[in-house]
Amino acid sequence: MSELIEQYCTSLEQWDENNRDDILNDLHAELIRLQSTDVVTFRQEMNKVTSFLCDRILNSNQLILTFFLDYFIQLLKQWYNLIPFNDSNDSNTFENLSTILINHSYSLMNELLVEQFVQCLNAIANIGKNLFTSEHITVITSILNAYINIESDNRYQFMAPSQLDDSIIKCLCATYTSEVITQFKLSVKSEKRTSTDVFVFNALFGYADFMSREILQQQSLHLRKHLLASVSDLLDTFLISSDEWSESAMQILTNLTTFFLYSVYMTVPNDICLDTQKHICDTAIRILLIPTYRSMKFNNNCVQYIYMGTLNDKILDQLKSQNLTSTMFKIANLYKDESEIQFNVYRILAAIMTEEDIKKLDDPGAIAKVFLDQLREKKDIPGWETRLKNLLTTLKSKYFN
């Protein structure tokens, strides 16, 4: 470390609030001088200075933050254009600067940085494997997660429409994203996830989870066309190896199926990807019959997929043709202590049973009780008016005529 920079860092370590800005300004001036006179030394000193500031999480002033921001943007552009960094110093500095900017989160909203980050995401979508699997994809993951926290009030609410939205959708619909899901199927036994897994399943899908609902619904058809088959394949893999899945893999599967169920609707009341939708319903039934208790949320998702299938006339016809009444009662018995699964099983039965089937029921009152219990449980929850209306319609049409 140069003598002046070492002196300034030593002073910062002693941390005197009264002269902090003076020290940071002097540090900035020395970095500027080195950048213009000795670029090799400059890169070495930038690595050391940013490492020092990362380790201590010290508040920086606007002058040096602007300098750091400009240099980070330069490195970011170099990275997504597949231009190798000059040396390991720049590589380390890229990581260090991302941490510093995240610790000063307001810097992430800089207009130039946001614009370059959009370009970066577009490049990832277009280039594919070389950027998805880069060692520095961790930087992109960290910044994207920081953006999510900022824009969603620490994941408390949905985000407003953002410049990043279209680029996130492009990344999710990129050819290599489907390849990542395919490769994930081969590693479900492992608890350890790759940095590419984390980028796709944590950052990209994590962002989409909190994306504006209006924007997401505009893109939902696009997402289903590109990803529904891949998620269906994951369900097939789970069906034959459920006991072997690690907790981290199980969490990814649960999150993915939740996202498609409630955000872009894995099964929808139209004929988009109809064969895949039918297959998902069949697979969901078989999964519920295993039975597996790895994730009750995942089990809830499976039974909800089947119910969503009943909203499509062609899928409903298929379900009716399979004579599933006894199968659905078996599922209800397997999960007799899970009220949400019971509720959805009986909604499915209400859709697939004939009037003659209903007349043969041993205890229709027990079924009605499941619906009434749901009514009592949900009646005071905001936003459940539609579900309550559907519930009452089902009760009237199927059990009390």
URQUI-V901757 format. One record per helix or strand of 2 or more residues. SS is the DSSP state (a for helix, b for strand). FROM is the first residue (numbers start at 1). LEN is the number of residues. If there is no record, write none. Layout:
ss=<SS,SS>
from=<FROM,FROM>
len=<LEN,LEN>
This chain:
ss=<a,a,a,a,a,a,a,a,a,a,a,a,a,a,a,a,a,a,a,a,a,a>
from=<3,17,39,62,88,105,111,129,137,165,175,195,213,247,274,296,313,325,339,355,364,385>
len=<12,21,18,19,16,5,17,4,15,8,11,16,32,16,15,14,9,10,14,5,15,15>
